[in-house]
């Protein structure tokens, strides 16, 4: 017997937790309005833009020789979801799902592979797509999609603020779980005006490990801002929360060859180097590669409040030194507009 989805899943395996959260947020959409679930599913399931979800109430519907005054119906569909925190799926497992799904009585049957795909990935499922046609007479559909596409499908226009906040939290979970590729090419611009000397000297960035203005989306680069511009930048190796009791937690890791233990050790060293004896607080430590001089001046109105994310993936540069130099010739306003 399967388990009910829950806010408190209790799962140890990360893939089970991810599946639980995906189903949980879909259930929340349905509970708010069945139309929201229909729109979200239409964004990830092909050829189902008109998918009907929930009880339907209709009048004067012709059914052959019968035209009843009213009809209450419940559309039938079954969607199986196989979730991987990577891009590696097994044909044998997917074929077992297809066989089970074919036994469902629903009129619409879909197997959805939800994974961490980057680049072209749909061709690798040719065997499964062929099985849908040859073994199941196209009565079962197959779709593969990314967590990024799934997240985009959840951002339905005019969602209530509480659901918008929930989707934002889900995005943070996906980011911290390294399931979204959209961090690449982005620079997290942080205001270092008050502590630029100590942070530059330690080649790190540190802020409180708290929510609100101190939460950060995963990015490839970090830019240190003061005096109306970004004057130092570096590639982000990873981000770690360091606690006063000596423990720490990896939020995300951009360098796969680094172990969590190595990243945590470097983070603690950088925290101590930057703040010496003043370390009795929960800190979010950005472990950086070498800092490089740059000169991206803010040419837009107003001060930088907190942080800003700029997409610099189109700025040329084969090395970090070249990228930092070329960034000095870019317009802040243009980068902001394209981010």
Buried (B, 14 or more C-beta within 10 A) or exposed (E): EEEEBEEEBEBEEEBBBBBBBBBBBBEBBBEBBBBBBBBBBBBBBEEBEEBBBEEEEEEEEEEEEEEEEEBEEEBEBBBBBBBBBEBEBEEEEBBEBBEEBBEBEEEBBBBBBBBBBEEEBEEBBEEBBEBBEEEBEEBBBBBBBBBBBBBBBBBBEEBEEEBBEBBEEBBBBBBBBBBBBBBBBBBBBBBBEEBBEBBBEBBBBBBEBEEEEBBBBBBBBBBBBBEEBBBBBBBBBBBBBBEEEEEBBBBBBBBEEBEEEBBBBBBBBBBBEBBEEEBEBEBBBBBBBEBBEBBBEBEEEEEBEEBBBBBBEEBEEEEBEEBBBBBBEBEBEEBBEEB
